[in-house]
Amino acid sequence: MTETLFTFVETIGTVFYARRRLQGTILDCLAMLAERNSLAAIHRVKGVKEETVLAWLQIAAAHVEQIEALLLANYSFTRAQLDALWTHVGNKGEKGLY
């Protein structure tokens, strides 16, 4: 008889699944975008490539309710700031918008 082992991954099905950065780093970068920081500033402060932050933003858009709940719980944002973040996603994260 062979045993089948299942691995439970807490982040499966979330924006954090299979990411190489800590959940806090991803949230910090998204929060910085919501505060209208530039991608270059995020790279300078957090050491995360601009393309990586944009990829996280696109992935976060698919998990908008979860991400908004985390950002509202862990950072002090207004609804307008979060709306601006999702507008950025709607503009396909093009550089120069911030």
N, C-alpha and C positions, 0 to 999 in steps of 0.2 A: 504494500500500500504506500502510495506517495502522498506526502503532505503538500498542500498548496498554501503558500504563504502570501498573505495580502499585506501590503504596506499602506497604511493610512497617512495621507498627506493633508495636513490641516488647510493648506492654501489652495488645494485643487478647486477649480471652478471660480477662482478669484483673480483679481488683477495682479496678485502677488505670486501666483503659481509659476514655477520654473524661472524665477528671476534670480539674478546673481547678487542683487543688492538687498539689504535689509528692508523690511516693510517700512520702518521709520524713515529711511532715506528716500524711498519712493514717495511717501506722503509729504515729507519736507519739500521735495522738488515740486510736487503738484501744488502744495501750499504756496511756494514761492511764485509759481505761475499765477495763482489766483490773486496774489498781492501785486501783480503786474511787473515782476522782475523779468529781465530779459533772459533769454537762453544762455547768453554769454556770461551773465552774472551768476546764474545757477551753476554753470560749469566751473567758474572761478571759485565759488564758495563751497560747492559740494563735490567737485571733481568728477562730475558725471557728464559724459558727452551730450551735446545738444541733441543729436539724433536719438540718443537713448531716451532722453526726457520726452521728446516728441512721440516716440513709440509708446512710452508709458501712458502718455496723454490719450493716444488713440485707443489703447487697451482699456484705459479707465472709462472712456466714453461708453463702452459696452457694459460697464458696471456702475453707471452713474449714481444710482440710489445708494449703493454700498459706499462708494467713494465720498459722496456728499455727507453721508452720516458720519463717516470717520473724520472728515475735515471739520465738520461742525462740532463734533465732540472734542477734538484735540486742538483746534486752532480757533481763534476768534475772528470769524468771517461774517460778512453780511451776505444776504441772498444776492445782492447785486454783484459782489465779488465772485461768487460761484457762477452766476449767470455769465459773467465776462469770461470765466475759464471755459465754459462749455461753448461760448461763442467762438473762442479761439479754436476749439476742436472743429466747429462747423466751418471755419476758414482753413481747415486742413493743416493747422499749426504752422502756417507760413511764417517764416522769419520776418522780422520788421514790424509785426503788428503791435509789439510792446515796446 
